[in-house]
Amino acid sequence: MRIKHSRHFPWLLYLAPALLVYTVFMAFPLIDSLRLSLFSGNNQVTRVFVGLDNFKRLFTDPEISTRYWGAFFNTWKFFFVHFIVQNGLGIFFAVLLTQETMKGRQIYQTIIFIPTTFAVLITGYLWKLMLNPVWAGDFLVSIGLPFLKHPYLGDTNTALWAVSLVSCWQWLGIPTMMFVAALRNINVELLEAARLEGAGSVKTFWYIKLPLIKPIVGIVAVLTFVNNFNAFDIVFAMENVNGAPEYSTDLIGTLFYRYGIAGQHPIGIPDAGLGAAIATITFLLLMVLVIPTLRQTQRGA
């Protein structure tokens, strides 16, 4: 029996540590968050079961619902900027880095990937200084670019786009390296056959390379979606948790922090139940949109 068990069930020994860690630090907090969304109060003593009242407040309370829907749509804008700019540039740079005639490839790869190694708070504060029109504006004027002098982080029309592009700049290296790996994994014979048929670089990419790396594109899209809907630190570093100016950079992550942890002004008292309700809706949204995308990606693999 011992030999039989050792042959058929050794995988339990390997999975047990990871399963234990996942259960304690992922599954249990998730389930507890779902439970917490059904209660009001800030601690075990004052906590009272209220059912779906927190969800009702989230969508019917004028002040709370206004802040929630503002953060919701801002998060979608934040995601689309990353999906188009970050991932689009990632594919573009990956194609360039996989060209046989490319010289200095390692240097360019390092330059693209270096911002990823920076702490988000440091990146945010540095870009906040560089975008400050008080001193950066004089520099732009001195080099003949006065039209770029603008308080980007203080303008409600440009603040979210500025924060999004800074985030794209920092995380561009990850999708680029993933696309580079995918492109290098393509059978060289397919590319040679395309060249013999007279296909140029554009047609080779569009009809050969892109269809073959679609599974990786799907995975990168899912990772981008999940990370952007949990974004918090870059907004905190550049615009604080209030989503300044006038909540124009407020994301679901900052909204959750204000209500569930810090306490939304003017009350100033954290509402753990309402924060858990925001987290629950975000989790359900991610699950509904991510699972079909992953299935579609697996079919195309």
URRA-V126277 format. One record per run of one state. SS is the DSSP state (helix for helix, strand for strand, loop for the rest). FROM is the first residue (numbers start at 1). LEN is the number of residues. If there is no record, write none. Layout:
# URRA-V126277
ss->SS from->FROM len->LEN
ss->SS from->FROM len->LEN
This chain:
# URRA-V126277
ss->loop from->1 len->1
ss->helix from->2 len->7
ss->loop from->9 len->1
ss->helix from->10 len->27
ss->loop from->37 len->2
ss->strand from->39 len->2
ss->loop from->41 len->7
ss->strand from->48 len->2
ss->loop from->50 len->3
ss->helix from->53 len->8
ss->loop from->61 len->1
ss->helix from->62 len->36
ss->loop from->98 len->7
ss->helix from->105 len->13
ss->loop from->118 len->2
ss->helix from->120 len->11
ss->loop from->131 len->2
ss->helix from->133 len->10
ss->loop from->143 len->3
ss->helix from->146 len->3
ss->loop from->149 len->3
ss->helix from->152 len->3
ss->loop from->155 len->4
ss->helix from->159 len->26
ss->loop from->185 len->3
ss->helix from->188 len->9
ss->loop from->197 len->4
ss->helix from->201 len->12
ss->loop from->213 len->1
ss->helix from->214 len->15
ss->loop from->229 len->4
ss->helix from->233 len->7
ss->loop from->240 len->12
ss->helix from->252 len->11
ss->loop from->263 len->9
ss->helix from->272 len->29
ss->loop from->301 len->1
